[in-house]
Each structure stands twice: as structure tokens, then as C-alpha cells.
Amino acid sequence: MVFDSLHLAIIVFLAAAAVFAASPLVIAALIAPRNRGGDYQMPYECGIRPLGRSWDHFGFNYHIYALIFIAFDVDILYLFPVAVCYRNLPGWLPLIELSYFLFFVLLAVIYFQAKGVFTWPRRKSY
């Protein structure tokens, strides 16, 4: 294999990308404040001191709702390329395939509803 200008350009661009990616980390480490005591360790909550421990504010159910949203969002995201590609195909086959996909998404929603995933839990009073 012969080393030519294309290989040199690739190496230069990879080195420039590494410097470009690492420079914000180095600059932040150099100019960041060094004082880590007092209020710097506290979580920020609207400018007031937080009540209780900071990890007690959000329950695990919020994370489950976020994961379900992402799962259904990705499923719906598949509908856009399908709508563009299937527009040019003749016949009823694209509509039937899309109906199968939507049927299984709806079936998943019904299953999650039956399992009680979408029910909001009661908030604990302290």
C-alpha cells in the first residue's frame, strides 16, 4: 500500500477532530472554579434550598414513562419513510402492511393499559 496525500488528509482530519473534541474538556478543566464546598454541591431548585434528599423527588415511574414514550416514538418514526416509499407502489399491499404495523402498535398499547402501566401512582405525603 502506498502512502499518498489522501491518507495524509485522513490522518490530519482525524487528528483535528480529536483536538476539536478534546479542547472543550481541557478548557473547562483549566478555567472551571476550584471551590467545591458549600452550596456548590447542592442541586439547583428554582433558587431555593431543596427540601429533603435530592433523590427522593422523582419516582422510578417517571423513567418507565420516558422509556415507553421513546419506544412508541421510535415506532411512529417508522411511519414517515413508509408513507414516502409506499406512495409509489400500486395495489393494496402497502396499506395492508401498514395496517399490520399499526395493529401491533395498538395491541401493545392495549396490553400496557391492561397491565396498568399507564396508571399514575398516588404521591406519597411526607
N, C-alpha and C positions, 0 to 999 in steps of 0.2 A: 504494500500500500504506500502510495506516495503522499507526502505531506504537502499540501498546496495552500493557496490563500483561502479557500473555503473552510478548511479545517482550522486555520488560524482565526478566521472570523467567528466560527462557532465557539472556540475557546475564549476569545475576547468577550463575546456576548454572554457566555456563561459566567465568566468572572465578573463582568459588570452587573449581571443580575444578582449574583451573590453579594456584591458590595451594596447594591441598591436595597436588597432585602435586609441586610445586617446593619446598615447605617442608622435606621431609626432606633434599633435596640441599643446600639453603642451610644448614640447621642442622648437617649433617655437615661442611660446609666450614668452618663457624665454630668448631666445638668439636673437630675432629679434631686429633690430635697432629701437631706440625710436624717432629719429628725423623724423618728418613728414612734415616739411615745405620745401619751395623752389622747387627744381626740383624733389623731391620725388613724388609729386602729379601729375606730368606731364606724359602723355603717352609716351612710347618709340617708336620713329620712326626713325630707322636707325642712331641713334646717333645725330640727329639734332633736333632743336626745331620745333614742329609741327606748321603748318600754319592754322589759323582759329580755330574754335572749334573742339574738337576731335570727336564729334558725327556726324559731317557733312560729314565725309569721305565716309561712306558706306550707300548706299540707302537701302530701305526696299526690293527691288527686289532681292538683294543677298540672303536674308533669304528665299524668296519664292523659288529660285532656289535650295537652300540647302534642303528645305523640299521636293521638287519634286524629287530630287536625292535620298533622303532617301526612299521615297515611292516606287520608281521604283527599287531601290537597294534591298529592302525587298521583292518585288515581284519576282525579279530574283533569290533571295536567295532560294525561294521555289523550284526552278527548280533542284537544286542539289539532295535533298533527293528523289524527284520524279524520277529523272533519275536512281538513285540507286535502288529504290524499284520496279519501273516498268520494269526493265530489266528482271526480272524473271517471269513476268506474260505473259501468252500466249495470242495471239489474237491481234486485232486492237484496243480494248477498251482503253488501256493506251495511245496510240497515239492520239486517238480522244479526250480524256480528256485533254491531254497536249495541243492539238491544241485549244481547247476551252479557256484554260487559257491564252495562248499566243494571241489569238484573242482579248480577253478583254483587255489585256495589250496594244496591238496595237491600239485598239479602244480608250483607254484612251489617248494615245499619239496623235492620230489624233484629238481628242476633244480638248486637251490642245493647239495644234498647231492652230486649228481653232479659239480658244478664244484669241490667241495672247499671251499666257503665255511665250512662248519661244523667243519672240522678245526682243532684248536687247534695253533698253531705251537710248535715247540720253543723254549724260552727260551735265550737266549744266555748263556753263562757268561763272566764278565769276569775 
